[in-house]
Amino acid sequence: MAAERVIGVDFGTSTSVIRVKRYRGGEPVSQERLAAEAVVFNNGIPMVPTLIQRLGENAYFGCDAQTAKRGAVLYHSFKVDLESPDPEKRQKARELTQEFLKYLAGVYKSQSEGGHLGDADDQERTLISYPVKWSADTKRFMVEAAEKAGFPRVEGMDEAQAAIHAVTLQSQDYLQKRGYLKEGKSCTVLLIDMGAGTTDLVLCRYTPGERAETEILSTWPVSGDILFGGQEVEMLLQDYIREKLPE
């Protein structure tokens, strides 16, 4: 029986990550339940800066875009503009996102062909995550952009669902001992996801079991016009220091 290879893509404001996990008959192939292969970038780094630098007709991505080049234009944090009320900013963000996903897909494919991510006859499937608060149109764009970039059989998953699955799997024993997780019994969970560009709060009802369910009860911010992430905190700290230091 061919294994199913699930490709998880986390497209972030500041950094992006790709992880791969293989299943056979619905069970992980690896004896290590939490093990997942990392797609690596630039000398084995398991994550990549979400950056594009353009110099004339040449484009540089990720780590290659971190080195400043004379006359080049650097694009960063464009994920935030995918929900911008400004149509021009939104369109530019989509173009940059499409380019960056194509770069990610190319890195994945180059390592997949090398064999260390699985067998040649694996059935591939891709999950790409996005914020809960995003509009249906932007979520649909992410799935279509990942498909267009070259990722196989793409499905979308909101970041709250992804986080719930990760936390309950990674901390299952601890949560069960504390009485938080009981099969078939619902519990209420508040997720706080603070990234470089945004902070998202998601209140959800999680029911563990063989067919685990997650019901989103409420999210904040409701719309995409409130930005409070790591970059905003850094700016506030910088302003505070400037006020306290003598000229």
Secondary structure as GFF3:
##gff-version 3
##sequence-region A 1 247
A	DSSP	beta_strand	4	10	.	.	.	ID=ss1
A	DSSP	beta_strand	15	24	.	.	.	ID=ss2
A	DSSP	beta_strand	27	28	.	.	.	ID=ss3
A	DSSP	beta_strand	37	38	.	.	.	ID=ss4
A	DSSP	beta_strand	48	49	.	.	.	ID=ss5
A	DSSP	beta_strand	51	55	.	.	.	ID=ss6
A	DSSP	beta_strand	58	61	.	.	.	ID=ss7
A	DSSP	three_ten_helix	62	65	.	.	.	ID=ss8
A	DSSP	beta_strand	73	76	.	.	.	ID=ss9
A	DSSP	three_ten_helix	80	83	.	.	.	ID=ss10
A	DSSP	alpha_helix	87	113	.	.	.	ID=ss11
A	DSSP	beta_strand	123	130	.	.	.	ID=ss12
A	DSSP	alpha_helix	136	149	.	.	.	ID=ss13
A	DSSP	beta_strand	154	158	.	.	.	ID=ss14
A	DSSP	alpha_helix	159	170	.	.	.	ID=ss15
A	DSSP	alpha_helix	172	177	.	.	.	ID=ss16
A	DSSP	beta_strand	187	194	.	.	.	ID=ss17
A	DSSP	beta_strand	199	207	.	.	.	ID=ss18
A	DSSP	beta_strand	213	220	.	.	.	ID=ss19
A	DSSP	alpha_helix	230	244	.	.	.	ID=ss20
###
